[in-house]
């Protein structure tokens, strides 16, 4: 069984046992019918997918950005750029740094502190941002150390070691502690590996499926389980939350990372997107779960979606 099959199997089992989150099969069919009718093309809203002039910079940017591609539980407190989400604020600031000064070297990453990240991401003096900036600094130091110790100080090293396998690259990235996105649900181990998986997808899109973006098993990727795509699925009638959980989210209470409700939201969303991909295919609209993720994430930027609170969790996974 591949790692991606393990993710799917665990998500399906959580969906079967879930007490606070339910999959609405009729909602899956309605959304699939709408998508099959519309046949939307790929969205174009993510800075991670825009290549730089130099391939080395593009590769370094994707790996560096995904090292800090988390923080949704802190994003309401961040100073955001006008009209930008927390993620787009972080991605935009990092992209400007690369455009102005080039990529960080692994040694530079290892030297970063929280104050450096606050300056880089425009969060100096922002109350409540200090904890996230400290985690960003730790994640970037981890990346620099991992590249130096395991891959000869080269951003190309892990991609070369993966040998065209997305599964292999996910496993390599998970050697870094903050990438080890595996939860427990009762006695069940539930892997997600959101950031490691999205790194593969971002590389594929940034390089047009060539060179560092060529993965023979790319279509095996699952949903990149975060807090926005499950929210979109809920708004579209695909997921239903128990009244108590819905009320807590509406009150903007933080859910504990690894709590049953938080694991159910992510896992049932993974399973729902598998079901949605199958329902789309049965209508002649072939789209893989990772592409559905990008489509649904982009739709989550709509004002009417953002106007309704979604679950927030403070962790290094999303």
HELIX and SHEET records of a PDB file:
HELIX    1   1 UNK A    3  UNK A   17  1                                  15    
HELIX    2   2 UNK A   25  UNK A   38  1                                  14    
HELIX    3   3 UNK A   47  UNK A   49  5                                   3    
HELIX    4   4 UNK A   55  UNK A   67  1                                  13    
HELIX    5   5 UNK A   75  UNK A   77  5                                   3    
HELIX    6   6 UNK A   86  UNK A  101  1                                  16    
HELIX    7   7 UNK A  106  UNK A  110  1                                   5    
HELIX    8   8 UNK A  114  UNK A  120  1                                   7    
HELIX    9   9 UNK A  130  UNK A  150  1                                  21    
HELIX   10  10 UNK A  155  UNK A  162  1                                   8    
HELIX   11  11 UNK A  166  UNK A  173  1                                   8    
HELIX   12  12 UNK A  177  UNK A  179  5                                   3    
HELIX   13  13 UNK A  194  UNK A  206  1                                  13    
HELIX   14  14 UNK A  211  UNK A  213  5                                   3    
HELIX   15  15 UNK A  218  UNK A  220  5                                   3    
HELIX   16  16 UNK A  228  UNK A  235  1                                   8    
HELIX   17  17 UNK A  243  UNK A  250  1                                   8    
HELIX   18  18 UNK A  260  UNK A  281  1                                  22    
HELIX   19  19 UNK A  289  UNK A  299  1                                  11    
HELIX   20  20 UNK A  303  UNK A  306  1                                   4    
SHEET    1   A 2 UNK A  21  UNK A  23  0                                        
SHEET    2   A 2 UNK A 239  UNK A 241 -1                                        
SHEET    1   B 2 UNK A 182  UNK A 185  0                                        
SHEET    2   B 2 UNK A 188  UNK A 191 -1                                        
END                                                                             
